[in-house]
Every structure is written in C-alpha cells, then in structure tokens.
Amino acid sequence: MLYVDLLLSSVVGFVLLIGGMKLTEAALSRWAGNRLASWLARATSTPLRGFLFGTAASATLQSSTAVTVLTIGFVNAGWITLSRSFGVILGTNVGTTVTTEIMSLHLHRYGWAVLAVSFAGWLWTAATAEMRTAGKTPSQSMVPLRYGSVALAGFGFLLIGFKILLGMGPLLQQSGSFQSLMEAASNQPLIGMLGAAALTAAVHSSSAVIGMAMVVAGTGSLSPEAGIAVVLGANVGTCFTGLVASLGGGRGGRFVALSQLALNVGGALLFLPLMPMLHEAAERMAPADPSAQIAHAQTIFNVSCSVLALPLAYWPWKRQRPGSE
C-alpha cells in the first residue's frame, strides 16, 4: 500500500504542478496573441532590453521553454537579430527562477483560495458577456479578465499540486529503497545532475523537476547539495525542447537553441565544483529551509550565468541578420 499511495500522490501532484504551469502559459500566450510581435520589436531594441524582456516574459508565462521556442520562431522570421535573441535567452534563465521562488514562499496553503478567486473571475465574464450575447465571443473589455482568470487558475492548480507533493513526506520517509536512492544522489551529485537533465527533457519543465527536488529536500530525504545538482541538471535538460524546435528552421533558430545549450552546459560545468559555495550562499538566505535553499541556489546560479554572458551579446556578430542561410 505504501508504494501505491506514493505513486498516486506523486502522479496527481506532478500532473497538477506541470498542468498548472501549462494552463497559465497557454492562457497568457493566447491573450498576448499578435501583440507579442509588436511588444518584442519595442522591447528588444538592444541586447539588454532583450534580456529584460526575456526575464519578464518567462516570469509571467512561468515557462522559459515557451519563450525560447517563440524566440526561435521570431529569429527565423527575421523579426529580431541574433544579438537581441541572445539577450532574450539570457533573460529566460533568470525569469524561470520566479516559479521556484514562489514555491519557496509556502503559498501552497492558499491554492484553493486562488482557484476560487479565479473561478469567480471567469464566472463574472460568463455572466456579464457570454450570457448576454447568446454565447458569442466576450466583449473586448472582458478578454483580459477572462484570460487572467484562467491564468490564475493555472497558478492555483500549481499550488495545490505542490501541496499534494509536500504531503508525500511521511510516506517517503517510510520507504527504505527511496532513502537509498536519495543517499546515492547525495553522495554522487553527478548522478542527480544527469538524472534531472533527462527528466527535464522528458517533461519539458525545469521548474517542475526542481519543484519535486524542493519537496523531497523538505522531507529531509534529499540533501540541499544534491538538490543543487538537480538544479544544474534541470537547466541543461530544459534546452532539449529548443533544440527540437530549431531543427526545421534556419541558421538563426539553430543559433538560438545552441546558444542556450552552450550557456546552460557551460554554467553547469562551471558551478559543479563550486556547489559547496553555492549551497553556503543559499543557506545564508534561508538557514532552516532546505527547500528554499534549492530555490535560492537556482536564482544565484541563473542570474550569475546570465550576467556573466550578457557582454557577449555586444560582440561584432550582432550585425549578422537572423534567419539567413
């Protein structure tokens, strides 16, 4: 029964976690629609502005993968230059830390309240627009509230999923085989790093994988050092979707995908021997909270790598036109 309960809790919690992220991403992406192209043109006039745009877009959509795939499409279409796209990619790595930082704030206890508020907002749009217009598309004034409510619902599902995963703690502590696996990952961080990279590539969400590591670390079954190894691996695994998306495009799109891969692999290799220092810095920010330490370590790692790499966007190759073969 123990393993059945673990399986059910992990599947339900993980589905709600990643499903909530995807729901928020889909609602906000659909609401942005054609506006995104005009916003992009104004917001990425320099690599630094591209960096800020990538940060804000990833934080809002709760998905660096979505922004990366969109950027590949924009470069292939010739809408932005390579240097600007590089700035956007650097920003996505910073923006994606917002989701895990939110998880570290223990907002999961408000998941049902958030879901109730989102449902009330959606119901209001139905009552004041759709019912009054016999099921036609809601008026323009209701569109932001409609998509905002759906996005908020996705955030509520994310919090509920995280709460379910946290409830697995007592069950995990009863499993001897799970404890052995976590000890192996703690003793050999490279195993945790490679496993996280593979899992992230499979589920297309580094935040979900890191969130799982935060849950396990919160139970005391995973050391913060091993959790940091998961962070490094998840940042590498998140490049997989961009690589696949770039296969059918031009050189510009492949440049974006390979730039992200080089940045994340290079950063992981740079910080792998520095993991004790990274953990020490994160521990000072949250001395008694292993889950928060993992979230803070991800933020320090991603911000450091992006800031160090940003000057590269100003090299002479910035004048190369995107999408050229």
Residue frames as qw, qx, qy, qz and C-alpha x, y, z in Angstrom:
[[0.000, 0.883, 0.469, 0.000, 0.00, 0.00, 0.00],
 [0.358, -0.701, 0.075, 0.612, 2.88, 2.36, 0.71],
 [0.306, -0.151, 0.559, 0.756, 4.12, 2.34, -2.89],
 [0.116, 0.612, 0.703, 0.343, 0.58, 2.67, -4.26],
 [0.179, -0.898, -0.308, 0.257, -0.01, 5.75, -2.09],
 [0.367, -0.544, 0.294, 0.695, 3.35, 7.18, -3.16],
 [0.296, 0.167, 0.686, 0.643, 2.60, 6.58, -6.82],
 [0.029, 0.768, 0.615, 0.175, -0.87, 8.13, -6.65],
 [0.260, -0.864, -0.143, 0.407, 0.32, 11.18, -4.71],
 [0.377, -0.407, 0.417, 0.720, 3.30, 11.76, -6.98],
 [0.253, 0.334, 0.707, 0.570, 1.31, 11.36, -10.20],
 [0.046, -0.847, -0.526, -0.068, -1.60, 13.57, -9.09],
 [0.329, -0.810, -0.020, 0.485, 0.69, 16.20, -7.57],
 [0.391, -0.263, 0.499, 0.727, 3.04, 16.28, -10.53],
 [0.215, 0.509, 0.690, 0.469, 0.21, 16.45, -13.07],
 [0.116, -0.916, -0.377, 0.075, -1.36, 19.37, -11.22],
 [0.418, -0.658, 0.167, 0.603, 2.02, 21.08, -10.89],
 [0.299, -0.123, 0.587, 0.742, 3.03, 20.89, -14.53],
 [0.122, 0.607, 0.718, 0.318, -0.57, 21.18, -15.77],
 [0.157, -0.882, -0.303, 0.326, -1.00, 24.41, -13.81],
 [0.310, -0.516, 0.341, 0.722, 2.14, 25.85, -15.39],
 [0.229, 0.153, 0.734, 0.621, 0.99, 24.90, -18.87],
 [0.029, 0.762, 0.645, 0.052, -2.51, 26.33, -18.29],
 [0.188, -0.836, -0.067, 0.512, -1.07, 29.66, -17.18],
 [0.308, -0.311, 0.552, 0.710, 1.34, 29.66, -20.12],
 [0.204, 0.389, 0.778, 0.449, -1.43, 28.87, -22.63],
 [0.021, -0.850, -0.508, 0.138, -3.85, 31.50, -21.27],
 [0.194, -0.796, 0.093, 0.566, -1.31, 34.32, -21.26],
 [0.314, -0.160, 0.659, 0.665, 0.16, 33.33, -24.64],
 [0.177, 0.552, 0.750, 0.320, -3.30, 33.30, -26.20],
 [0.072, -0.897, -0.333, 0.282, -4.22, 36.62, -24.66],
 [0.278, -0.599, 0.316, 0.681, -0.98, 38.22, -25.92],
 [0.689, 0.586, 0.427, 0.010, -1.63, 36.89, -29.44],
 [0.595, 0.618, 0.144, 0.492, -0.40, 39.23, -32.17],
 [0.215, -0.966, 0.089, -0.115, 0.58, 41.84, -29.59],
 [0.815, -0.430, 0.233, 0.311, 3.65, 39.78, -28.79],
 [0.693, 0.364, 0.235, 0.576, 5.37, 40.62, -32.07],
 [0.102, 0.851, 0.053, 0.512, 4.95, 44.38, -31.59],
 [0.611, -0.779, 0.133, -0.040, 5.99, 44.14, -27.93],
 [0.875, -0.130, 0.212, 0.415, 9.03, 42.17, -28.97],
 [0.528, 0.601, 0.136, 0.585, 10.12, 44.76, -31.53],
 [0.143, -0.880, 0.073, -0.447, 9.96, 47.56, -28.97],
 [0.728, -0.654, 0.182, -0.094, 11.33, 45.57, -26.02],
 [0.873, -0.153, 0.276, 0.372, 14.39, 44.06, -27.72],
 [0.401, 0.910, -0.062, 0.082, 15.90, 47.12, -29.40],
 [0.123, 0.712, -0.658, 0.214, 19.15, 46.34, -27.54],
 [0.600, 0.042, -0.791, 0.110, 20.51, 43.08, -26.05],
 [0.037, 0.027, -0.668, 0.743, 19.99, 44.48, -22.54],
 [0.560, 0.058, 0.104, -0.820, 16.35, 45.23, -23.28],
 [0.726, 0.104, -0.604, -0.311, 16.05, 41.77, -24.79],
 [0.344, 0.077, -0.825, 0.441, 17.44, 40.37, -21.54],
 [0.244, 0.052, 0.488, -0.837, 14.83, 42.27, -19.52],
 [0.677, 0.113, -0.238, -0.687, 12.07, 41.20, -21.92],
 [0.631, 0.102, -0.767, -0.056, 13.11, 37.53, -21.66],
 [0.123, 0.026, -0.766, 0.631, 13.14, 37.79, -17.87],
 [0.425, 0.108, 0.287, -0.851, 9.68, 39.37, -17.68],
 [0.696, 0.150, -0.428, -0.557, 8.15, 37.06, -20.30],
 [0.535, 0.071, -0.835, 0.110, 9.45, 33.87, -18.66],
 [0.015, 0.032, 0.687, -0.726, 8.38, 35.05, -15.20],
 [0.527, 0.133, 0.089, -0.835, 4.90, 35.91, -16.48],
 [0.766, 0.172, -0.453, -0.423, 4.36, 32.76, -18.54],
 [0.702, -0.446, 0.523, -0.187, 6.12, 30.59, -15.92],
 [0.909, 0.186, 0.338, 0.158, 7.93, 28.87, -18.76],
 [0.148, -0.687, 0.471, 0.533, 11.38, 29.64, -20.15],
 [0.442, 0.079, 0.823, 0.346, 10.81, 26.85, -22.70],
 [0.352, 0.763, 0.541, -0.024, 7.81, 28.66, -24.20],
 [0.041, 0.934, -0.107, -0.338, 9.75, 31.91, -24.56],
 [0.361, -0.445, 0.685, 0.450, 12.73, 30.10, -26.06],
 [0.453, 0.337, 0.780, 0.268, 10.58, 28.38, -28.69],
 [0.242, 0.905, 0.326, -0.128, 8.88, 31.70, -29.51],
 [0.157, -0.821, 0.339, 0.431, 12.27, 33.39, -29.84],
 [0.454, -0.114, 0.768, 0.437, 13.44, 30.72, -32.29],
 [0.384, 0.645, 0.643, 0.152, 10.37, 31.45, -34.40],
 [0.052, 0.960, 0.088, -0.260, 10.96, 35.21, -34.25],
 [0.299, -0.609, 0.545, 0.492, 14.59, 34.84, -35.33],
 [0.446, 0.161, 0.796, 0.377, 13.66, 32.52, -38.21],
 [0.274, 0.810, 0.517, 0.042, 11.03, 35.08, -39.28],
 [0.463, 0.370, 0.063, 0.803, 13.67, 37.85, -39.27],
 [0.279, -0.873, -0.301, -0.264, 11.94, 39.92, -36.58],
 [0.452, -0.860, 0.231, 0.046, 14.95, 40.17, -34.26],
 [0.448, 0.685, -0.565, 0.099, 18.72, 39.95, -34.68],
 [0.795, -0.016, -0.570, 0.208, 20.95, 37.28, -33.21],
 [0.247, 0.218, -0.520, 0.788, 22.36, 39.55, -30.50],
 [0.482, -0.271, 0.132, -0.823, 18.87, 40.50, -29.36],
 [0.872, -0.133, -0.378, -0.282, 17.78, 36.87, -29.32],
 [0.612, 0.118, -0.623, 0.472, 20.81, 36.01, -27.22],
 [0.100, -0.258, 0.402, -0.873, 19.75, 38.67, -24.71],
 [0.733, -0.213, -0.125, -0.633, 16.25, 37.16, -24.58],
 [0.840, -0.015, -0.541, 0.044, 17.65, 33.67, -23.92],
 [0.336, 0.181, -0.593, 0.709, 19.78, 35.00, -21.07],
 [0.370, -0.245, 0.210, -0.871, 16.66, 36.62, -19.63],
 [0.807, -0.169, -0.391, -0.410, 14.62, 33.42, -19.79],
 [0.655, 0.017, -0.663, 0.362, 17.09, 31.73, -17.44],
 [0.036, 0.103, -0.476, 0.873, 16.52, 34.48, -14.89],
 [0.541, -0.151, -0.088, -0.822, 12.73, 34.64, -15.34],
 [0.739, -0.107, -0.633, -0.206, 12.26, 30.92, -14.81],
 [0.333, 0.048, -0.726, 0.600, 13.52, 31.25, -11.22],
 [0.368, -0.244, 0.134, -0.887, 10.35, 33.14, -10.24],
 [0.792, -0.193, -0.415, -0.404, 8.25, 29.96, -10.17],
 [0.728, -0.099, -0.596, 0.324, 10.54, 28.11, -7.77],
 [0.128, 0.169, -0.411, 0.887, 10.98, 31.20, -5.61],
 [0.569, -0.281, -0.091, -0.768, 7.19, 31.41, -5.31],
 [0.829, -0.171, -0.526, -0.084, 7.14, 27.74, -4.25],
 [0.518, 0.066, -0.574, 0.631, 9.68, 28.53, -1.53],
 [0.185, -0.307, 0.200, -0.912, 7.30, 31.11, -0.01],
 [0.026, 0.203, 0.931, -0.303, 4.93, 28.31, 1.10],
 [0.403, 0.134, -0.045, -0.904, 2.00, 29.85, -0.75],
 [0.296, -0.062, -0.903, -0.305, 0.65, 26.33, -1.37],
 [0.005, -0.348, -0.802, 0.486, -1.72, 26.68, 1.61],
 [0.300, 0.507, 0.170, -0.790, -3.63, 29.29, -0.41],
 [0.080, -0.059, 0.821, 0.562, -4.03, 27.14, -3.51],
 [0.053, 0.538, 0.839, 0.065, -7.77, 26.52, -3.12],
 [0.004, 0.770, 0.289, -0.569, -8.41, 30.20, -2.34],
 [0.034, -0.447, 0.475, 0.757, -6.55, 31.24, -5.52],
 [0.048, 0.181, 0.896, 0.404, -8.58, 28.71, -7.51],
 [0.041, 0.681, 0.689, -0.244, -11.83, 30.07, -6.03],
 [0.011, 0.711, -0.010, -0.703, -10.90, 33.66, -6.95],
 [0.036, -0.245, 0.695, 0.675, -10.00, 32.60, -10.50],
 [0.058, 0.399, 0.898, 0.179, -13.32, 30.77, -10.88],
 [0.042, 0.757, 0.456, -0.466, -15.21, 33.83, -9.64],
 [0.001, -0.576, 0.307, 0.758, -13.41, 35.98, -12.22],
 [0.023, -0.006, 0.851, 0.524, -14.17, 33.55, -15.02],
 [0.048, 0.558, 0.823, -0.090, -17.82, 33.25, -13.93],
 [0.048, 0.711, 0.194, -0.674, -18.14, 37.04, -13.97],
 [0.054, 0.359, -0.559, -0.746, -17.01, 37.19, -17.61],
 [0.012, -0.242, -0.929, -0.280, -19.55, 34.50, -18.46],
 [0.008, 0.655, 0.677, -0.335, -22.38, 36.25, -16.64],
 [0.044, 0.756, 0.083, -0.648, -21.71, 39.74, -17.99],
 [0.131, 0.519, -0.547, -0.644, -20.60, 38.90, -21.52],
 [0.065, 0.053, -0.935, -0.344, -21.34, 35.44, -22.89],
 [0.119, 0.462, 0.847, -0.234, -24.78, 35.00, -21.37],
 [0.196, 0.689, 0.209, -0.665, -25.78, 38.47, -22.53],
 [0.299, 0.567, -0.474, -0.604, -24.57, 37.88, -26.10],
 [0.925, 0.173, 0.091, -0.325, -26.02, 34.38, -26.51],
 [0.908, -0.143, 0.317, 0.232, -22.71, 32.59, -26.37],
 [0.588, 0.758, -0.067, 0.275, -20.76, 34.87, -28.69],
 [0.636, 0.169, -0.321, 0.681, -17.18, 35.90, -28.07],
 [0.358, -0.746, -0.385, 0.409, -16.99, 38.06, -24.91],
 [0.204, 0.971, 0.042, 0.120, -16.54, 41.81, -25.36],
 [0.588, 0.522, -0.344, 0.513, -13.03, 43.20, -25.59],
 [0.251, -0.682, 0.358, -0.587, -13.27, 44.66, -22.10],
 [0.873, -0.342, 0.219, -0.269, -13.80, 41.17, -20.70],
 [0.851, 0.391, -0.331, 0.118, -10.94, 39.49, -22.58],
 [0.221, 0.564, -0.624, 0.493, -8.13, 40.43, -20.13],
 [0.562, -0.345, 0.497, -0.564, -10.23, 39.29, -17.17],
 [0.959, 0.115, -0.037, -0.256, -11.17, 36.05, -18.94],
 [0.775, 0.395, -0.419, 0.261, -7.59, 35.04, -19.75],
 [0.011, -0.568, 0.563, -0.600, -6.30, 36.44, -16.47],
 [0.759, -0.290, 0.311, -0.493, -8.75, 34.25, -14.56],
 [0.972, 0.183, -0.147, -0.026, -7.66, 31.16, -16.49],
 [0.492, 0.544, -0.505, 0.454, -4.00, 32.02, -15.87],
 [0.327, -0.504, 0.509, -0.617, -4.74, 32.47, -12.16],
 [0.936, -0.109, 0.091, -0.321, -6.50, 29.09, -12.15],
 [0.826, 0.364, -0.373, 0.217, -3.33, 27.53, -13.54],
 [0.125, 0.544, -0.564, 0.608, -1.36, 29.11, -10.70],
 [0.672, -0.355, 0.326, -0.563, -3.89, 27.74, -8.21],
 [0.985, 0.088, -0.118, -0.094, -3.53, 24.22, -9.63],
 [0.549, 0.512, -0.506, 0.424, 0.26, 24.61, -9.37],
 [0.214, -0.505, 0.535, -0.642, -0.01, 25.47, -5.67],
 [0.867, -0.175, 0.186, -0.428, -2.41, 22.58, -4.99],
 [0.904, 0.290, -0.301, 0.084, -0.13, 20.14, -6.79],
 [0.300, 0.539, -0.571, 0.541, 2.83, 21.38, -4.76],
 [0.523, -0.416, 0.428, -0.608, 0.83, 20.89, -1.56],
 [0.973, 0.009, -0.021, -0.228, -0.03, 17.30, -2.54],
 [0.733, 0.419, -0.436, 0.311, 3.63, 16.59, -3.24],
 [0.053, -0.558, 0.548, -0.621, 4.60, 18.03, 0.14],
 [0.787, -0.287, 0.232, -0.494, 2.16, 15.58, 1.74],
 [0.905, 0.224, -0.360, 0.011, 4.30, 12.73, 0.44],
 [0.053, 0.705, -0.588, 0.394, 6.94, 13.49, 3.07],
 [0.631, -0.361, 0.581, -0.366, 5.86, 10.98, 5.72],
 [0.951, 0.244, 0.138, -0.131, 5.39, 8.28, 3.06],
 [0.594, 0.677, -0.390, 0.189, 8.84, 8.86, 1.58],
 [0.169, -0.645, 0.641, -0.379, 10.47, 8.56, 4.99],
 [0.820, -0.157, 0.470, -0.287, 8.97, 5.06, 5.32],
 [0.885, 0.462, -0.047, -0.030, 10.49, 3.83, 2.06],
 [0.679, -0.519, 0.382, 0.351, 13.90, 2.23, 2.51],
 [0.677, 0.290, 0.446, 0.508, 14.60, 1.93, -1.22],
 [0.194, 0.911, 0.184, 0.314, 13.82, 5.61, -1.77],
 [0.445, -0.865, 0.200, 0.115, 16.14, 6.57, 1.05],
 [0.747, -0.198, 0.444, 0.454, 18.91, 4.51, -0.56],
 [0.515, 0.613, 0.377, 0.466, 18.35, 6.24, -3.89],
 [0.057, -0.979, -0.045, -0.189, 18.50, 9.69, -2.29],
 [0.629, -0.663, 0.304, 0.268, 21.68, 8.77, -0.43],
 [0.721, 0.138, 0.439, 0.518, 23.29, 7.73, -3.72],
 [0.298, 0.813, 0.265, 0.425, 22.28, 11.03, -5.32],
 [0.337, -0.938, 0.075, -0.019, 23.63, 12.94, -2.32],
 [0.707, -0.461, 0.392, 0.367, 26.96, 11.10, -2.39],
 [0.458, 0.034, 0.576, 0.676, 27.35, 11.43, -6.18],
 [0.235, 0.636, 0.202, -0.707, 25.89, 14.77, -7.32],
 [0.119, 0.318, -0.649, -0.681, 26.73, 13.96, -10.93],
 [0.016, 0.278, 0.954, 0.114, 24.08, 11.21, -10.84],
 [0.100, 0.677, 0.556, -0.472, 21.48, 13.67, -9.64],
 [0.089, 0.587, -0.235, -0.769, 22.54, 16.16, -12.30],
 [0.090, 0.126, -0.825, -0.544, 22.29, 13.69, -15.18],
 [0.022, 0.423, 0.902, -0.079, 19.00, 12.26, -13.91],
 [0.116, 0.688, 0.346, -0.627, 17.49, 15.74, -13.60],
 [0.105, 0.435, -0.473, -0.759, 18.63, 16.63, -17.13],
 [0.073, -0.097, -0.926, -0.357, 16.94, 13.52, -18.55],
 [0.018, 0.561, 0.779, -0.281, 13.73, 14.03, -16.57],
 [0.101, 0.641, 0.093, -0.755, 13.51, 17.71, -17.55],
 [0.113, 0.254, -0.669, -0.690, 13.96, 16.83, -21.21],
 [0.057, -0.276, -0.948, -0.145, 11.11, 14.33, -20.86],
 [0.045, -0.696, -0.664, 0.271, 8.59, 16.62, -19.11],
 [0.287, 0.579, 0.256, 0.719, 9.71, 19.92, -20.74],
 [0.321, -0.863, -0.088, -0.380, 9.72, 21.81, -17.45],
 [0.473, 0.279, -0.575, 0.606, 12.76, 22.56, -15.32],
 [0.324, -0.411, 0.298, -0.798, 10.55, 24.27, -12.72],
 [0.883, -0.221, -0.138, -0.390, 8.52, 21.09, -12.19],
 [0.841, 0.104, -0.448, 0.286, 11.64, 18.96, -11.71],
 [0.231, 0.345, -0.466, 0.781, 13.24, 21.48, -9.37],
 [0.564, -0.396, 0.091, -0.720, 9.94, 21.75, -7.50],
 [0.932, -0.148, -0.313, -0.103, 9.99, 17.98, -6.95],
 [0.626, 0.204, -0.484, 0.576, 13.54, 18.24, -5.59],
 [0.138, -0.432, 0.299, -0.840, 12.40, 21.00, -3.23],
 [0.799, -0.338, -0.106, -0.486, 9.60, 18.77, -1.95],
 [0.909, -0.042, -0.373, 0.180, 11.93, 15.84, -1.27],
 [0.395, 0.328, -0.425, 0.745, 14.52, 18.13, 0.34],
 [0.398, -0.488, 0.126, -0.767, 11.79, 19.49, 2.60],
 [0.910, -0.298, -0.177, -0.229, 11.20, 15.99, 3.98],
 [0.431, -0.715, 0.550, -0.006, 14.88, 15.62, 4.81],
 [0.913, 0.100, 0.388, 0.076, 15.30, 12.78, 2.32],
 [0.681, 0.545, 0.113, 0.476, 17.44, 14.79, -0.11],
 [0.489, -0.477, -0.087, 0.725, 20.36, 16.95, 0.88],
 [0.222, 0.895, 0.078, -0.378, 20.38, 20.56, -0.36],
 [0.172, -0.564, 0.634, 0.499, 23.68, 19.82, -2.16],
 [0.330, 0.172, 0.884, 0.283, 22.01, 17.04, -4.16],
 [0.280, 0.786, 0.509, -0.212, 19.09, 19.39, -4.81],
 [0.039, 0.815, -0.255, -0.518, 21.51, 21.93, -6.25],
 [0.256, -0.213, 0.831, 0.445, 22.86, 19.22, -8.54],
 [0.337, 0.551, 0.763, 0.026, 19.28, 18.71, -9.71],
 [0.151, 0.878, 0.118, -0.438, 19.10, 22.46, -10.44],
 [0.096, -0.587, 0.591, 0.545, 22.22, 22.28, -12.63],
 [0.270, 0.075, 0.912, 0.300, 20.90, 19.24, -14.49],
 [0.299, 0.697, 0.622, -0.196, 17.42, 20.71, -14.98],
 [0.115, 0.823, -0.125, -0.542, 18.94, 23.80, -16.57],
 [0.095, -0.343, 0.792, 0.497, 20.69, 21.56, -19.09],
 [0.261, 0.298, 0.916, 0.069, 17.64, 19.39, -19.76],
 [0.284, 0.732, 0.394, -0.477, 15.43, 22.39, -20.49],
 [0.059, 0.563, -0.478, -0.672, 17.45, 23.01, -23.68],
 [0.352, 0.083, 0.904, 0.227, 16.04, 19.86, -25.31],
 [0.375, 0.705, 0.575, -0.181, 12.75, 21.40, -26.45],
 [0.143, 0.861, -0.158, -0.462, 14.51, 24.35, -28.04],
 [0.207, -0.393, 0.788, 0.426, 16.88, 22.05, -29.92],
 [0.371, 0.349, 0.854, 0.109, 13.98, 20.05, -31.32],
 [0.276, 0.837, 0.361, -0.305, 12.07, 23.23, -32.26],
 [0.004, 0.784, -0.353, -0.510, 15.11, 24.59, -34.14],
 [0.548, -0.081, 0.764, 0.331, 15.57, 21.54, -36.39],
 [0.464, 0.591, 0.625, 0.212, 13.12, 22.67, -39.05],
 [0.082, 0.970, 0.115, -0.201, 14.25, 26.31, -39.21],
 [0.562, 0.744, -0.196, 0.303, 17.20, 28.31, -40.47],
 [0.606, 0.206, -0.458, 0.617, 20.58, 29.09, -39.02],
 [0.173, -0.508, 0.222, -0.814, 19.16, 31.83, -36.82],
 [0.811, -0.393, -0.058, -0.430, 16.86, 29.44, -34.97],
 [0.908, -0.013, -0.326, 0.261, 19.65, 26.90, -34.55],
 [0.318, 0.447, -0.368, 0.751, 21.87, 29.66, -33.21],
 [0.484, -0.529, 0.150, -0.680, 19.30, 30.46, -30.50],
 [0.944, -0.254, -0.123, -0.173, 18.94, 26.82, -29.45],
 [0.817, 0.161, -0.313, 0.456, 22.68, 26.15, -29.45],
 [0.077, 0.571, -0.302, 0.759, 23.36, 29.39, -27.56],
 [0.690, -0.504, 0.113, -0.508, 21.01, 28.27, -24.81],
 [0.977, -0.081, -0.176, 0.089, 22.64, 24.84, -24.72],
 [0.599, 0.381, -0.332, 0.622, 26.17, 26.32, -24.57],
 [0.199, -0.605, 0.250, -0.729, 25.14, 28.76, -21.85],
 [0.800, -0.429, 0.090, -0.411, 23.46, 26.17, -19.63],
 [0.955, 0.027, -0.195, 0.223, 26.02, 23.38, -20.12],
 [0.449, 0.488, -0.324, 0.675, 28.88, 25.82, -19.59],
 [0.362, -0.605, 0.235, -0.668, 27.24, 27.21, -16.47],
 [0.931, -0.307, -0.036, -0.195, 26.59, 23.74, -15.05],
 [0.858, 0.170, -0.250, 0.416, 30.22, 22.68, -15.63],
 [0.187, 0.588, -0.291, 0.731, 31.45, 25.94, -14.09],
 [0.486, -0.528, 0.257, -0.647, 29.33, 25.63, -10.95],
 [0.911, -0.126, -0.383, -0.092, 29.59, 21.86, -10.44],
 [0.651, 0.042, -0.497, 0.572, 32.88, 22.12, -8.50],
 [0.007, 0.278, -0.265, 0.923, 31.56, 25.27, -6.78],
 [0.531, -0.479, -0.596, -0.367, 28.43, 23.60, -5.39],
 [0.527, -0.424, -0.550, 0.490, 29.57, 23.87, -1.72],
 [0.153, -0.125, -0.081, 0.977, 30.00, 27.64, -2.14],
 [0.317, -0.280, -0.475, -0.772, 26.62, 27.89, -3.89],
 [0.571, -0.486, -0.660, -0.038, 24.97, 25.97, -1.08],
 [0.419, -0.304, -0.413, 0.749, 26.66, 28.15, 1.53],
 [0.051, -0.045, -0.116, -0.991, 25.34, 31.32, -0.11],
 [0.488, -0.352, -0.558, -0.572, 21.81, 29.86, -0.39],
 [0.571, -0.388, -0.671, 0.272, 21.93, 28.61, 3.22],
 [0.216, -0.146, -0.292, 0.920, 22.65, 32.12, 4.47],
 [0.299, -0.147, -0.272, -0.903, 19.47, 33.31, 2.77],
 [0.791, -0.279, -0.176, -0.516, 17.31, 30.52, 4.30],
 [0.034, -0.511, 0.808, -0.292, 19.19, 28.83, 7.17],
 [0.421, -0.036, 0.821, -0.384, 16.43, 26.44, 8.28],
 [0.722, 0.464, 0.270, -0.436, 14.63, 25.73, 5.00],
 [0.491, -0.186, 0.724, 0.448, 16.25, 23.20, 2.60],
 [0.463, 0.628, 0.605, 0.161, 13.51, 23.75, 0.00],
 [0.109, 0.983, 0.056, -0.136, 14.11, 27.49, -0.08],
 [0.418, -0.622, 0.506, 0.426, 17.87, 26.88, -0.26],
 [0.547, 0.186, 0.704, 0.412, 17.41, 24.99, -3.53],
 [0.291, 0.858, 0.411, 0.104, 15.23, 27.78, -4.94],
 [0.145, -0.946, 0.158, 0.243, 17.73, 30.45, -3.91],
 [0.542, -0.351, 0.611, 0.458, 20.63, 28.42, -5.33],
 [0.519, 0.498, 0.606, 0.340, 18.84, 28.27, -8.68],
 [0.115, 0.977, 0.179, -0.015, 18.36, 32.04, -8.63],
 [0.350, -0.782, 0.381, 0.348, 22.02, 32.71, -7.78],
 [0.593, -0.064, 0.680, 0.425, 23.20, 30.25, -10.45],
 [0.446, 0.641, 0.558, 0.282, 20.95, 31.52, -13.25],
 [0.021, 0.994, 0.061, -0.087, 21.46, 35.22, -12.54],
 [0.450, -0.657, 0.455, 0.400, 25.25, 34.78, -12.29],
 [0.581, 0.102, 0.672, 0.448, 25.50, 32.85, -15.57],
 [0.342, 0.791, 0.464, 0.205, 23.27, 35.29, -17.45],
 [0.116, -0.975, 0.066, 0.179, 25.02, 38.41, -16.18],
 [0.518, -0.485, 0.546, 0.446, 28.45, 36.95, -16.98],
 [0.510, 0.226, 0.700, 0.445, 27.36, 36.05, -20.51],
 [0.259, 0.860, 0.380, -0.221, 25.44, 39.25, -21.33],
 [0.073, -0.758, 0.334, 0.556, 28.50, 41.17, -22.67],
 [0.412, -0.037, 0.798, 0.438, 28.82, 38.53, -25.41],
 [0.373, 0.705, 0.603, -0.021, 25.62, 39.91, -26.96],
 [0.101, 0.945, -0.030, -0.311, 27.52, 43.12, -27.80],
 [0.534, -0.294, 0.590, 0.530, 30.23, 41.45, -29.87],
 [0.142, 0.376, -0.437, -0.805, 30.53, 42.32, -33.62],
 [0.005, -0.156, -0.933, -0.326, 28.39, 39.36, -34.69],
 [0.210, 0.508, 0.599, -0.583, 25.35, 41.29, -33.51],
 [0.319, 0.511, -0.204, -0.772, 25.04, 42.78, -37.02],
 [0.003, 0.026, -0.938, -0.346, 24.50, 39.39, -38.64],
 [0.568, -0.048, -0.145, -0.809, 20.98, 39.13, -39.95],
 [0.523, -0.062, 0.784, -0.328, 18.78, 36.40, -38.47],
 [0.769, 0.386, 0.415, -0.297, 17.27, 33.66, -40.48],
 [0.431, 0.720, -0.445, -0.312, 19.95, 33.79, -43.18],
 [0.981, 0.001, 0.189, 0.039, 21.16, 30.57, -44.67]]
